[in-house]
């Protein structure tokens, strides 16, 4: 049995409350789970993406011509829809 399997089995034996605590603690234990770290990796990824670049350039050009055609975002736009 590998160490990973041992860890997985140990997690399966945790109580529901301990699993909830582990979920909260995981970002400090595994920094790769931190959303900011993931975004940093995405932003710093040097892989060329010509189609995405072309789309962003097109949107930017349209915004430069007519910024009022883009609705202003509000905090409430990010609220969960129910």
C-alpha positions in Angstrom: 0.0 0.0 0.0 1.4 3.4 -1.0 1.5 6.3 1.3 -1.2 8.0 -0.8 -3.5 5.0 -0.2 -2.8 5.2 3.5 -3.8 8.9 3.5 -7.0 8.2 1.5 -8.0 5.4 3.8 -7.3 7.6 6.8 -9.5 10.4 5.4 -12.3 7.9 4.8 -12.3 7.0 8.4 -12.7 10.5 9.7 -15.9 11.7 11.2 -18.0 14.2 9.3 -16.9 17.0 11.5 -13.2 16.1 11.1 -13.7 16.0 7.3 -15.2 19.4 7.4 -12.2 20.7 9.4 -9.8 19.0 7.0 -11.5 20.7 4.0 -11.0 24.1 5.7 -7.3 23.2 6.5 -6.4 21.8 3.1 -5.5 25.1 1.4 -2.8 25.7 4.0 -1.6 22.1 3.7 -1.8 22.0 -0.1 -1.1 25.5 -1.4 -2.0 24.4 -4.9 -5.7 24.5 -3.8 -5.5 28.2 -3.2 -7.4 30.0 -5.9 -4.9 32.8 -6.0 -2.1 30.4 -6.7 -4.1 28.9 -9.5 -4.9 32.2 -11.0 -1.2 33.2 -10.8 -0.3 30.0 -12.7 -2.9 30.8 -15.4 -1.7 34.4 -15.7 1.9 33.5 -15.9 1.4 30.6 -18.3 3.5 31.4 -21.3 1.6 29.1 -23.7 0.4 31.1 -26.7 -3.3 31.2 -27.2 -3.9 33.0 -30.5 -7.7 32.5 -30.6 -8.1 33.9 -27.1 -5.8 36.8 -27.8 -7.7 37.6 -31.0 -11.0 37.5 -29.1 -9.7 39.8 -26.3 -8.2 42.2 -28.9 -11.6 42.3 -30.6 -13.5 43.0 -27.4 -10.9 45.6 -26.4 -11.3 47.4 -29.7 -15.0 47.4 -29.4 -14.7 48.8 -25.8 -12.4 51.5 -27.0 -15.0 52.5 -29.7 -18.1 52.3 -27.5 -17.5 51.8 -23.8 -21.1 52.5 -22.9 -22.2 49.4 -24.8 -20.6 47.3 -22.0 -22.8 47.1 -18.9 -21.1 48.1 -15.6 -20.6 45.2 -13.3 -22.0 45.3 -9.7 -21.2 43.2 -6.7 -24.7 41.8 -6.9 -23.8 40.3 -10.3 -21.8 37.7 -8.4 -24.5 36.7 -6.0 -25.7 33.2 -6.3 -28.9 33.0 -8.4 -31.7 31.1 -6.7 
